[in-house]
Amino acid sequence: MIPPDVSLLLEEKVQIVPYNESRLILVGPVQLPIDIDNKIYLFQLYCWLKVSEGDASSLINKAGNMGSVLEELAALNLAEFQHSSVLVYGDFQHSEDALVRMHSICHTGDIFGSMRCDCGFQLRTSMKMMISHGTGALFYLANQEGRGIGLISKAMAYLLQEQGIDTVDANLLLGYSDDSRDYTEACNILSYLRNKSITLITNNPEKVKALQESGLKITNRTPLWADRTLYNEKYINTKIKRSGHFLDGKGAREMRHI
Ligand SMILES: Nc1nc2c(ncn2[C@@H]2O[C@H](COP(=O)(O)OP(=O)(O)OP(=O)(O)O)[C@@H](O)[C@H]2O)c(=O)[nH]1
């Protein structure tokens, strides 16, 4: 039994957001002091979890009673679920213009700092851009490893790439599509945090399209290219030549009207 004062303490910071037949349990804001270039900046973390009828039917049907929600969550093996998050900086809800990055998880680049891709650079740089801009939100999408194919499959795709096959063909040869990411969950959370339009940080036209189809209001886009290195050159060239990434602003960060 969860003590009532614990339920009370969490009541305002645990939201249940309707999402089709499921629910998104949204927890936050949690204060995170983050060291960026030897200076500490305060970000606010929200994380969420999709819970379906099969996982916790009473949670779905009896939303509202925090004590029973917490008990049901404790009974689930939550570490086995995919948890995504969003890191918010500044007055994200009210500011006229806010930067948003929808960042797909990259175990190799974000965590281990692999230079085979530009993901780690984009993750860190987008946080700095939000600080300079005054506000923004960095979504970290946990079910989008390898553009939606998962880590094991991305590792196999990497093995094919070591034999000279490019990123797109490696996915296709393994029986996957090149990009199977879905942004609707993240867009739901975004509209919960802010309903004004945003400036999206991306070089990827398909991402802009997919997000607009998911209901996101995007006014501007700002590019974010890493420098080419010996290790990422082929990956970046493939993005431009085969995936149609915008070439504009390479190296620069000016905004583009959508
Ligand atoms: N399948 C596959 N996925 C990769 C590879 N390298 C990085 N990724 C994944 O690609 C995703 C990042 O997507 P990208 O297509 O590089 O970039 P994008 O997010 O679509 O475009 P930007 O918004 O401009 O960064 C992350 O989920 C990475 O795990 C690779 O070689 N093969």
The ligand as an SDF file (V2000), in Angstrom:
LIG
                    3D

 32 34  0  0  0  0  0  0  0  0999 V2000
   20.1270    1.6830  -39.3650 N   0  0  0  0  0  0  0  0  0  0  0  0
   21.1010    2.5380  -39.0350 C   0  0  0  0  0  0  0  0  0  0  0  0
   20.8020    3.4810  -38.1410 N   0  0  0  0  0  0  0  0  0  0  0  0
   21.7750    4.3440  -37.7960 C   0  0  0  0  0  0  0  0  0  0  0  0
   23.0730    4.2730  -38.3090 C   0  0  0  0  0  0  0  0  0  0  0  0
   23.8050    5.2520  -37.7580 N   0  0  0  0  0  0  0  0  0  0  0  0
   22.9940    5.9170  -36.9120 C   0  0  0  0  0  0  0  0  0  0  0  0
   21.7660    5.3600  -36.9430 N   0  0  0  0  0  0  0  0  0  0  0  0
   20.5540    5.7390  -36.2490 C   0  0  0  0  0  0  0  0  0  0  0  0
   19.9760    6.8080  -36.9190 O   0  0  0  0  0  0  0  0  0  0  0  0
   19.1840    7.5350  -36.0380 C   0  0  0  0  0  0  0  0  0  0  0  0
   19.4400    8.9970  -36.2870 C   0  0  0  0  0  0  0  0  0  0  0  0
   18.8510    9.2780  -37.4980 O   0  0  0  0  0  0  0  0  0  0  0  0
   19.5340    9.9920  -38.7210 P   0  0  0  0  0  0  0  0  0  0  0  0
   18.8370    9.5090  -39.9440 O   0  0  0  0  0  0  0  0  0  0  0  0
   21.0140    9.8700  -38.6360 O   0  0  0  0  0  0  0  0  0  0  0  0
   19.2610   11.4550  -38.5790 O   0  0  0  0  0  0  0  0  0  0  0  0
   17.8550   12.0980  -38.4720 P   0  0  0  0  0  0  0  0  0  0  0  0
   17.5530   12.1100  -37.0240 O   0  0  0  0  0  0  0  0  0  0  0  0
   16.8540   11.4150  -39.2760 O   0  0  0  0  0  0  0  0  0  0  0  0
   18.0540   13.4950  -39.0860 O   0  0  0  0  0  0  0  0  0  0  0  0
   18.5260   14.7430  -38.2910 P   0  0  0  0  0  0  0  0  0  0  0  0
   17.3220   15.2430  -37.5440 O   0  0  0  0  0  0  0  0  0  0  0  0
   18.9830   15.6780  -39.3260 O   0  0  0  0  0  0  0  0  0  0  0  0
   19.6150   14.2850  -37.3770 O   0  0  0  0  0  0  0  0  0  0  0  0
   19.5030    7.0500  -34.6350 C   0  0  0  0  0  0  0  0  0  0  0  0
   18.4270    6.2320  -34.2050 O   0  0  0  0  0  0  0  0  0  0  0  0
   20.7380    6.1750  -34.8430 C   0  0  0  0  0  0  0  0  0  0  0  0
   20.7160    5.0470  -33.9840 O   0  0  0  0  0  0  0  0  0  0  0  0
   23.3520    3.2610  -39.2470 C   0  0  0  0  0  0  0  0  0  0  0  0
   24.4490    3.1460  -39.7650 O   0  0  0  0  0  0  0  0  0  0  0  0
   22.3380    2.4110  -39.5820 N   0  0  0  0  0  0  0  0  0  0  0  0
  1  2  1  0
  2  3  2  0
  2 32  1  0
  3  4  1  0
  4  5  2  0
  4  8  1  0
  5  6  1  0
  5 30  1  0
  6  7  2  0
  7  8  1  0
  8  9  1  0
  9 10  1  0
  9 28  1  0
 10 11  1  0
 11 12  1  0
 11 26  1  0
 12 13  1  0
 13 14  1  0
 14 15  2  0
 14 16  1  0
 14 17  1  0
 17 18  1  0
 18 19  2  0
 18 20  1  0
 18 21  1  0
 21 22  1  0
 22 23  2  0
 22 24  1  0
 22 25  1  0
 26 27  1  0
 26 28  1  0
 28 29  1  0
 30 31  2  0
 30 32  1  0
M  END
$$$$
